[in-house]
Amino acid sequence: MQFNEEKPIWRQIYELIAMRILAGEWPEQERIVSVREMAQMVGVNPNTVMRSYERLEGDGIIFNRRGIGFFVAEGAKEHIKQLERKKFMDEELPKLRERLVFLGLSIDVAVRE
């Protein structure tokens, strides 16, 4: 996996897993790869992956069945969409709005082109 230097690796792994869930690769209630397997897949220390899994669990996207592994939580897909919408509205939309104003464009013109 190619990592972006501007964002923490654990956050990029978090987003990778969230996108896989959104894409349907890991359906709700299905087991996801173990921390060790993910660490090998992306080439990082298992502690980094564990930090991602802990945050995903804290956000209600995955859950742990002790001794069995991590699973996708029921409603995870919709929950991820809500989190991504909020992130877009809070972080990306203000930048986009500012850029449109700077270029003298309206949202209608930007969407049509």
Secondary structure, DSSP 4 states (H G I P E B T S, - for coil): -PPPTTS-HHHHHHHHHHHHHHTTSS-TTPBPPPHHHHHHHHTS-HHHHHHHHHHHHHTTSEEEETTTEEEEPTTHHHHHHHHHHHHIIIIIHHHHHHHHHHHT--HHHHHH-
